[in-house]
């Protein structure tokens, strides 16, 4: 199991949305940043054929607006055409908010469009579980509750609780960050945090390639051992 299975979008801060305008803001040479009403944006044909909006993603856009600018150009009629960012535009239409667009010198060449869209979608690298664990812990340190983190990041509350549990265990957080353990395995390490012998045994089992079922049996035995020790 990965934390990403419980996460739809990771917008972490509220930012006021500027009034809709097509006036260009100063940016790098050859690029204009404009804010266009979503209903006025033209969505170019896209290699991504499925454009179903996830409810949590839509809720995030309604709450935060579109935080990451889309990329496009102006057609012969002067309309803003978005090449990269169709999901953001569709969500913005539903939310009735403006869309930030980097307007560049792109043209309407079909071959160029397909190549750029393939590269843009294939080369994106998601955050690692280690990145999320550290970020969630920092949000908690900054004063956000489990409920607030879940709301701000579009994550299930149970997933937030689990992530913070792992974050508070040095052994578990380190194992995930170093790639030595999956998030599910790290949860077991966090459960036995403070029991050095149990953590060592679980760590050795993980290193030996135990699957989740085998680790679950080891954890069950360790729980029984802990219960017997407590009873004594």
Secondary structure, DSSP 4 states (H G I P E B T S, - for coil): --GGGGBS----S--PPPPPEEEEEP-STT-EEEEEEGGGPEEPP-S----PPPHHHHHHHHHH---S-EEEEE-TTS-EEEEE-HHHHHHHHHHT-EEEEEE-S----HHHHHHHHHHHHHS--PPPHHHHHHHHHHHHHTT--HHHHHHHHTB-HHHHHHHHHHHT-HHHHHHHHTTSS-HHHHHHHHHTTT-HHHHHHHHHHHHTT--HHHHHHHHHHHHHHHHHHHH-
